[in-house]
Amino acid sequence: MPTALIIEDNRMNMQLATDLLDVAGFEVLQAFTAEEGLELAQTASPDVIVMDIGLPGMDGLEAVRRLRVGGETRHIPILVTTSHAMTEDREQAMAAGADVFITKPIDTRGFVEQVKRAIK
């Protein structure tokens, strides 16, 4: 069973992503801050990370950068989510080290497939 770490501060968004991945057979870990997510990524070594960009405290882009320099975490695929759909937002996320850029609201029909593709 693959493991997904979701780092998201909005409880409704967290629940939606968790439910979609749970039904698809993922073990889901949750973090509501970037700091908590970084710690879980180190200790749990998930197969994939779904990271909100707009987190309180450390933002998601900084967390992605830190994951990319960490020895144990640099290989983990990262999908970033944001309600900002501008081209420069996508470019910043990809430059930080994200593998996939997803705008919110997430497409519930395609989300799980995007996560599965990122793992392969």
C-alpha positions in Angstrom: 0.0 0.0 0.0 1.6 3.3 -1.0 1.8 6.1 1.5 0.8 9.7 0.8 1.7 12.6 3.1 -0.8 15.5 2.7 0.4 18.9 4.0 -2.6 21.2 4.0 -3.8 23.8 6.6 -7.5 23.9 5.3 -9.4 21.1 7.0 -12.0 20.8 4.2 -9.2 20.5 1.6 -7.4 18.0 3.8 -10.5 15.9 4.2 -11.2 15.8 0.5 -7.7 14.8 -0.5 -7.6 12.3 2.3 -10.9 10.7 1.3 -9.9 10.5 -2.4 -6.5 8.8 -1.6 -7.9 6.6 1.1 -10.6 5.2 -1.3 -7.8 4.6 -3.9 -5.9 2.4 -1.4 -3.3 4.8 0.0 -2.2 5.0 3.6 -2.6 8.8 4.3 -0.6 10.8 6.7 -1.7 14.3 7.5 0.2 17.5 8.5 -1.4 20.9 9.0 1.9 22.9 8.9 5.0 22.8 6.8 7.2 22.2 9.9 5.0 19.2 10.9 5.1 17.9 7.3 8.9 18.1 7.1 9.2 16.1 10.2 6.8 13.5 9.0 8.5 13.3 5.6 11.8 12.5 7.4 10.4 9.9 9.8 7.7 8.2 7.7 9.4 8.4 4.2 6.1 8.5 2.2 5.9 7.5 -1.4 4.4 10.9 -2.4 3.8 14.3 -0.9 0.8 16.6 -1.6 1.8 20.1 -0.5 -0.3 23.2 -0.2 1.7 26.3 -1.1 -0.2 28.7 1.1 0.6 27.4 4.6 0.9 29.5 7.8 4.4 30.1 9.0 6.8 28.4 6.6 5.1 28.4 3.2 4.9 25.3 0.9 7.6 26.5 -1.5 10.2 26.8 1.2 9.2 23.3 2.5 9.6 21.9 -1.0 13.1 23.4 -1.2 14.0 21.9 2.1 12.7 18.5 1.1 14.7 18.6 -2.1 18.0 19.2 -0.2 17.3 16.5 2.4 19.1 13.2 1.8 16.1 11.0 2.7 13.5 13.2 1.1 15.0 14.5 -2.1 13.6 11.6 -4.2 10.0 11.8 -3.0 7.6 13.1 -5.7 5.9 16.3 -4.6 2.6 17.6 -6.0 1.9 21.2 -5.0 -1.6 22.6 -4.7 -2.7 26.2 -4.7 -5.6 28.4 -5.5 -3.2 30.7 -7.5 -3.3 29.7 -11.1 -0.9 32.3 -12.6 2.0 31.1 -14.8 4.5 32.6 -12.5 3.0 30.6 -9.6 3.6 27.4 -11.5 7.1 28.5 -12.5 8.0 29.3 -8.9 6.7 25.9 -7.7 8.6 24.0 -10.3 11.8 26.0 -9.7 11.4 25.1 -6.0 11.5 21.4 -6.9 7.8 20.4 -7.3 7.0 17.6 -9.7 3.4 18.4 -10.4 1.4 21.7 -10.0 -2.3 21.4 -9.2 -4.7 24.3 -9.0 -7.6 24.3 -6.5 -10.3 23.4 -6.3 -8.7 20.0 -7.2 -10.3 18.0 -9.9 -11.7 15.1 -7.9 -11.9 12.9 -11.0 -8.2 13.3 -12.0 -6.5 13.9 -8.6 -5.7 10.3 -7.7 -4.4 9.6 -11.2 -2.1 12.6 -10.9 -0.8 11.2 -7.6 -0.3 7.7 -9.0 1.5 9.1 -12.1 3.9 11.1 -9.9 4.9 7.9 -8.0 5.8 6.0 -11.2 
